[in-house]
């Protein structure tokens, strides 16, 4: 199950980044983008159903397995093709690629369990679309005001 972000809840505290670094000992699996003190958005791998990063990875370091795009550090050559292929600009290279692995081996990703604003959650694509449709309907009912 991928991580979904509720942008309206994110307060820009970067607790998710700290939790991720604590678990993985490197930075970059999740980043919080802050736009002119107006909005903060956690940027995390979407674990796409058809991941272009895995298609571009000639070394086989990125593999699509079920609902997750796994990363094998030992196979990564650091070429950066995955960064070019990712439509969301999430993957970046520091000698080797850095990307979210949903805290493989843990019950839930550290970023999700740590977020004090509950801006991050695990849900299926169907759950996410149902939630977004409900939010959109609420906006329409209020006359377009968020």
C-alpha positions as protocol buffer text, in pm:
chain_id: "A"
residue {
  index: 1
  type: UNK
  ca { x: 0 y: 0 z: 0 }
}
residue {
  index: 2
  type: UNK
  ca { x: 148 y: 338 z: -94 }
}
residue {
  index: 3
  type: UNK
  ca { x: 174 y: 645 z: 127 }
}
residue {
  index: 4
  type: UNK
  ca { x: -77 y: 920 z: 60 }
}
residue {
  index: 5
  type: UNK
  ca { x: -26 y: 1281 z: 163 }
}
residue {
  index: 6
  type: UNK
  ca { x: -295 y: 1516 z: 293 }
}
residue {
  index: 7
  type: UNK
  ca { x: -130 y: 1846 z: 202 }
}
residue {
  index: 8
  type: UNK
  ca { x: -384 y: 2043 z: 405 }
}
residue {
  index: 9
  type: UNK
  ca { x: -259 y: 1872 z: 724 }
}
residue {
  index: 10
  type: UNK
  ca { x: 119 y: 1902 z: 674 }
}
residue {
  index: 11
  type: UNK
  ca { x: 271 y: 2164 z: 906 }
}
residue {
  index: 12
  type: UNK
  ca { x: 625 y: 2144 z: 767 }
}
residue {
  index: 13
  type: UNK
  ca { x: 782 y: 2012 z: 1088 }
}
residue {
  index: 14
  type: UNK
  ca { x: 996 y: 1759 z: 898 }
}
residue {
  index: 15
  type: UNK
  ca { x: 939 y: 1487 z: 1159 }
}
residue {
  index: 16
  type: UNK
  ca { x: 893 y: 1243 z: 871 }
}
residue {
  index: 17
  type: UNK
  ca { x: 1242 y: 1324 z: 738 }
}
residue {
  index: 18
  type: UNK
  ca { x: 1398 y: 1271 z: 1082 }
}
residue {
  index: 19
  type: UNK
  ca { x: 1213 y: 941 z: 1134 }
}
residue {
  index: 20
  type: UNK
  ca { x: 1322 y: 817 z: 792 }
}
residue {
  index: 21
  type: UNK
  ca { x: 1684 y: 912 z: 853 }
}
residue {
  index: 22
  type: UNK
  ca { x: 1672 y: 738 z: 1193 }
}
residue {
  index: 23
  type: UNK
  ca { x: 1555 y: 413 z: 1028 }
}
residue {
  index: 24
  type: UNK
  ca { x: 1770 y: 423 z: 714 }
}
residue {
  index: 25
  type: UNK
  ca { x: 2078 y: 620 z: 828 }
}
residue {
  index: 26
  type: UNK
  ca { x: 2061 y: 829 z: 508 }
}
residue {
  index: 27
  type: UNK
  ca { x: 1854 y: 1125 z: 398 }
}
residue {
  index: 28
  type: UNK
  ca { x: 1641 y: 1146 z: 88 }
}
residue {
  index: 29
  type: UNK
  ca { x: 1381 y: 870 z: 112 }
}
residue {
  index: 30
  type: UNK
  ca { x: 1128 y: 1141 z: 198 }
}
residue {
  index: 31
  type: UNK
  ca { x: 1170 y: 1517 z: 169 }
}
residue {
  index: 32
  type: UNK
  ca { x: 943 y: 1802 z: 272 }
}
residue {
  index: 33
  type: UNK
  ca { x: 920 y: 2071 z: 7 }
}
residue {
  index: 34
  type: UNK
  ca { x: 833 y: 2414 z: 143 }
}
residue {
  index: 35
  type: UNK
  ca { x: 708 y: 2681 z: -97 }
}
residue {
  index: 36
  type: UNK
  ca { x: 763 y: 3040 z: 23 }
}
residue {
  index: 37
  type: UNK
  ca { x: 624 y: 2968 z: 373 }
}
residue {
  index: 38
  type: UNK
  ca { x: 284 y: 2913 z: 206 }
}
residue {
  index: 39
  type: UNK
  ca { x: 270 y: 2535 z: 180 }
}
residue {
  index: 40
  type: UNK
  ca { x: 468 y: 2231 z: 279 }
}
residue {
  index: 41
  type: UNK
  ca { x: 442 y: 1901 z: 96 }
}
residue {
  index: 42
  type: UNK
  ca { x: 607 y: 1571 z: 190 }
}
residue {
  index: 43
  type: UNK
  ca { x: 758 y: 1422 z: -126 }
}
residue {
  index: 44
  type: UNK
  ca { x: 768 y: 1044 z: -122 }
}
residue {
  index: 45
  type: UNK
  ca { x: 778 y: 763 z: -377 }
}
residue {
  index: 46
  type: UNK
  ca { x: 433 y: 681 z: -516 }
}
residue {
  index: 47
  type: UNK
  ca { x: 520 y: 315 z: -578 }
}
residue {
  index: 48
  type: UNK
  ca { x: 348 y: 345 z: -917 }
}
residue {
  index: 49
  type: UNK
  ca { x: 151 y: 58 z: -1068 }
}
residue {
  index: 50
  type: UNK
  ca { x: 374 y: 85 z: -1378 }
}
residue {
  index: 51
  type: UNK
  ca { x: 696 y: 242 z: -1244 }
}
residue {
  index: 52
  type: UNK
  ca { x: 893 y: 417 z: -1515 }
}
residue {
  index: 53
  type: UNK
  ca { x: 1194 y: 427 z: -1282 }
}
residue {
  index: 54
  type: UNK
  ca { x: 1206 y: 45 z: -1278 }
}
residue {
  index: 55
  type: UNK
  ca { x: 1163 y: 34 z: -1657 }
}
residue {
  index: 56
  type: UNK
  ca { x: 1458 y: 272 z: -1699 }
}
residue {
  index: 57
  type: UNK
  ca { x: 1683 y: 85 z: -1453 }
}
residue {
  index: 58
  type: UNK
  ca { x: 1910 y: -130 z: -1670 }
}
residue {
  index: 59
  type: UNK
  ca { x: 2093 y: -281 z: -1370 }
}
residue {
  index: 60
  type: UNK
  ca { x: 1777 y: -428 z: -1215 }
}
residue {
  index: 61
  type: UNK
  ca { x: 1816 y: -233 z: -892 }
}
residue {
  index: 62
  type: UNK
  ca { x: 1452 y: -117 z: -908 }
}
residue {
  index: 63
  type: UNK
  ca { x: 1192 y: -393 z: -925 }
}
residue {
  index: 64
  type: UNK
  ca { x: 813 y: -371 z: -916 }
}
residue {
  index: 65
  type: UNK
  ca { x: 682 y: -627 z: -665 }
}
residue {
  index: 66
  type: UNK
  ca { x: 308 y: -624 z: -593 }
}
residue {
  index: 67
  type: UNK
  ca { x: 218 y: -280 z: -457 }
}
residue {
  index: 68
  type: UNK
  ca { x: 578 y: -175 z: -399 }
}
residue {
  index: 69
  type: UNK
  ca { x: 876 y: -72 z: -607 }
}
residue {
  index: 70
  type: UNK
  ca { x: 1172 y: -230 z: -432 }
}
residue {
  index: 71
  type: UNK
  ca { x: 1529 y: -105 z: -448 }
}
residue {
  index: 72
  type: UNK
  ca { x: 1841 y: -324 z: -432 }
}
residue {
  index: 73
  type: UNK
  ca { x: 2132 y: -106 z: -321 }
}
residue {
  index: 74
  type: UNK
  ca { x: 2387 y: -368 z: -430 }
}
residue {
  index: 75
  type: UNK
  ca { x: 2272 y: -356 z: -794 }
}
residue {
  index: 76
  type: UNK
  ca { x: 2257 y: 25 z: -826 }
}
residue {
  index: 77
  type: UNK
  ca { x: 2529 y: 175 z: -1047 }
}
residue {
  index: 78
  type: UNK
  ca { x: 2438 y: 537 z: -967 }
}
residue {
  index: 79
  type: UNK
  ca { x: 2371 y: 616 z: -1334 }
}
residue {
  index: 80
  type: UNK
  ca { x: 2071 y: 837 z: -1253 }
}
residue {
  index: 81
  type: UNK
  ca { x: 1837 y: 705 z: -1524 }
}
residue {
  index: 82
  type: UNK
  ca { x: 1572 y: 642 z: -1258 }
}
residue {
  index: 83
  type: UNK
  ca { x: 1579 y: 1008 z: -1156 }
}
residue {
  index: 84
  type: UNK
  ca { x: 1514 y: 1110 z: -1515 }
}
residue {
  index: 85
  type: UNK
  ca { x: 1235 y: 855 z: -1553 }
}
residue {
  index: 86
  type: UNK
  ca { x: 1045 y: 936 z: -1231 }
}
residue {
  index: 87
  type: UNK
  ca { x: 758 y: 1169 z: -1329 }
}
residue {
  index: 88
  type: UNK
  ca { x: 738 y: 1305 z: -973 }
}
residue {
  index: 89
  type: UNK
  ca { x: 1108 y: 1391 z: -928 }
}
residue {
  index: 90
  type: UNK
  ca { x: 1123 y: 1184 z: -610 }
}
residue {
  index: 91
  type: UNK
  ca { x: 1431 y: 968 z: -669 }
}
residue {
  index: 92
  type: UNK
  ca { x: 1771 y: 1133 z: -644 }
}
residue {
  index: 93
  type: UNK
  ca { x: 2124 y: 998 z: -657 }
}
residue {
  index: 94
  type: UNK
  ca { x: 2395 y: 1034 z: -391 }
}
residue {
  index: 95
  type: UNK
  ca { x: 2650 y: 782 z: -528 }
}
residue {
  index: 96
  type: UNK
  ca { x: 2351 y: 543 z: -546 }
}
residue {
  index: 97
  type: UNK
  ca { x: 1979 y: 608 z: -580 }
}
residue {
  index: 98
  type: UNK
  ca { x: 1777 y: 707 z: -274 }
}
residue {
  index: 99
  type: UNK
  ca { x: 1408 y: 620 z: -266 }
}
residue {
  index: 100
  type: UNK
  ca { x: 1137 y: 514 z: -25 }
}
residue {
  index: 101
  type: UNK
  ca { x: 1108 y: 141 z: 41 }
}
residue {
  index: 102
  type: UNK
  ca { x: 803 y: 176 z: 269 }
}
residue {
  index: 103
  type: UNK
  ca { x: 1034 y: 76 z: 557 }
}
residue {
  index: 104
  type: UNK
  ca { x: 1049 y: -281 z: 437 }
}
residue {
  index: 105
  type: UNK
  ca { x: 1031 y: -523 z: 728 }
}
residue {
  index: 106
  type: UNK
  ca { x: 840 y: -284 z: 954 }
}
residue {
  index: 107
  type: UNK
  ca { x: 468 y: -291 z: 1022 }
}
residue {
  index: 108
  type: UNK
  ca { x: 427 y: 68 z: 899 }
}
residue {
  index: 109
  type: UNK
  ca { x: 666 y: 326 z: 754 }
}
residue {
  index: 110
  type: UNK
  ca { x: 840 y: 539 z: 1016 }
}
residue {
  index: 111
  type: UNK
  ca { x: 730 y: 862 z: 849 }
}
residue {
  index: 112
  type: UNK
  ca { x: 361 y: 764 z: 874 }
}
residue {
  index: 113
  type: UNK
  ca { x: 377 y: 662 z: 1240 }
}
residue {
  index: 114
  type: UNK
  ca { x: 581 y: 970 z: 1336 }
}
residue {
  index: 115
  type: UNK
  ca { x: 383 y: 1248 z: 1163 }
}
residue {
  index: 116
  type: UNK
  ca { x: 223 y: 1454 z: 1442 }
}
residue {
  index: 117
  type: UNK
  ca { x: -29 y: 1614 z: 1203 }
}
residue {
  index: 118
  type: UNK
  ca { x: -132 y: 1279 z: 1053 }
}
residue {
  index: 119
  type: UNK
  ca { x: -65 y: 1416 z: 705 }
}
residue {
  index: 120
  type: UNK
  ca { x: 74 y: 1079 z: 590 }
}
residue {
  index: 121
  type: UNK
  ca { x: -130 y: 761 z: 571 }
}
residue {
  index: 122
  type: UNK
  ca { x: -122 y: 420 z: 411 }
}
residue {
  index: 123
  type: UNK
  ca { x: -417 y: 338 z: 189 }
}
residue {
  index: 124
  type: UNK
  ca { x: -505 y: 162 z: -131 }
}
residue {
  index: 125
  type: UNK
  ca { x: -563 y: 348 z: -454 }
}
residue {
  index: 126
  type: UNK
  ca { x: -937 y: 285 z: -419 }
}
residue {
  index: 127
  type: UNK
  ca { x: -944 y: 424 z: -63 }
}
residue {
  index: 128
  type: UNK
  ca { x: -750 y: 731 z: -171 }
}
residue {
  index: 129
  type: UNK
  ca { x: -977 y: 808 z: -469 }
}
residue {
  index: 130
  type: UNK
  ca { x: -1290 y: 763 z: -253 }
}
residue {
  index: 131
  type: UNK
  ca { x: -1145 y: 1001 z: 6 }
}
residue {
  index: 132
  type: UNK
  ca { x: -1048 y: 1260 z: -256 }
}
residue {
  index: 133
  type: UNK
  ca { x: -1390 y: 1243 z: -422 }
}
residue {
  index: 134
  type: UNK
  ca { x: -1554 y: 1304 z: -83 }
}
residue {
  index: 135
  type: UNK
  ca { x: -1330 y: 1604 z: -21 }
}
residue {
  index: 136
  type: UNK
  ca { x: -1401 y: 1743 z: -368 }
}
residue {
  index: 137
  type: UNK
  ca { x: -1776 y: 1697 z: -316 }
}
residue {
  index: 138
  type: UNK
  ca { x: -1755 y: 1885 z: 13 }
}
residue {
  index: 139
  type: UNK
  ca { x: -1582 y: 2176 z: -163 }
}
residue {
  index: 140
  type: UNK
  ca { x: -1855 y: 2187 z: -427 }
}
residue {
  index: 141
  type: UNK
  ca { x: -2126 y: 2184 z: -160 }
}
residue {
  index: 142
  type: UNK
  ca { x: -1958 y: 2481 z: 14 }
}
residue {
  index: 143
  type: UNK
  ca { x: -1964 y: 2676 z: -311 }
}
residue {
  index: 144
  type: UNK
  ca { x: -1603 y: 2623 z: -413 }
}
residue {
  index: 145
  type: UNK
  ca { x: -1446 y: 2735 z: -84 }
}
residue {
  index: 146
  type: UNK
  ca { x: -1188 y: 2493 z: 58 }
}
